[in-house]
Amino acid sequence: MMKRFKVWTYGEGEQPLVHHGPLKDIYAIEGQFIDEIESDKSHFRARHPEEAHVFFLPFSVANIVDYVYIPITTETDFYRDRLQRIVMDYIKVVADKHSYWNRSNGADHFMLSCHDWAPDISVPNHELYMNFIRALCNANTSEGFMPIRDISIPEIYVPNGTLGAPLLGEAPNNRPILAFFGGRAHGDIRKSLLNNWKDKDSDVQVHEYLPIGPSYTKIMGQTKYCLCASGFEVASPRVVEAISMGCVPVIISDSYNLPFSDVLNWSQFSIQIPVEKIPDIKKILQGIPYEKYSKLQKNVIKVQRHFVLNRPAKPFDVLHMVLHSVWLRRLNFALPA
């Protein structure tokens, strides 16, 4: 991939809806990826569409929501039809102007978005998006996410525009807290987690609001297992935060296709607990032998580099992992002769 893979970004469209996206906060990967792939310094940027293996549609769902929806506050204005029309209009523009979408029915084209609404662009016209590659944080298999075609990307909170190096946290034998979660009751899964464990146990520390004392990241660095419960949507930045702090992620979801599962074996560095087993969290985690925990934690350290955001991108970091996932799906498709 490093030697050959080339990406063409369509030049049509104007900022801020196209060619621009948020560079910080929870949807930062949208803007960071657009900025990276359109950079003249990008190793993967195609100089001509004929040398490209894939074609990137550089619209930002986060910016569409911010600039088109947010200024209007009525509840009826949050229907997805406006978002869907904008994306379909953009595809029509590039399909009418260029031959590449039509020759493959979109199979060598991809989008990337971390916004919760991103999967909804496909709802009104399934035939149009039948082959289209969607790189999504909201990788919910119960809502149409197709692992064989779509790509699950991690949700990363980037407070200042760069993620920085992993923070590591304490050594595995110096983590006195068994499990930790801090967050509000967004969605049924977190409601169940809080109902069962909120402020009830010193080993399984679950808080809606953190008590006065160590910070959120400090607690993560002192915890063996960090609870990563899905909210209204399946993805959570807690997964990357846990990995960054050397804390074994505990994935609590029944329909989350985990990021980069094509190449990462999540069972080697995380624990997955079904939603129905939330009342048994303590029993399950205490039943894991220390030797297994130690191995999981060491593997968390090994995979940290795949969840780091570098600018410019570096081999094996999160942006390279996204492109590798696109590359794998492109290998599964042959253009008609």
Secondary structure, DSSP 8 states (H G I E B T S, - for coil): -TTT--EEE---S-TTTBS----SBTTHHHHHHHHHHTSTT-TTB-SSGGG-SEEE--B-HHHHIIIIITT---GGGG-THHHHHHHHHHHHHHHHH-SHHHHHTTTTEEEEE-STTGGGGGTT-TTTTSS-EEEES--BGGGT--TTTSEE-----BTTS---S----S-GGG--EEEEEE----SHHHHHHHHHHBTT-SSEEEESS--SSS-HHHHHHTEEEEEEE--SSS--THHHHHHHTT-EEEEE-SSB--TTTTT--GGGT-EEE-GGGGGGHHHHHHTS-HHHHHHHHHHHHHHGGGG---SS--TTSHHHHHHHHHHHHHHT-----
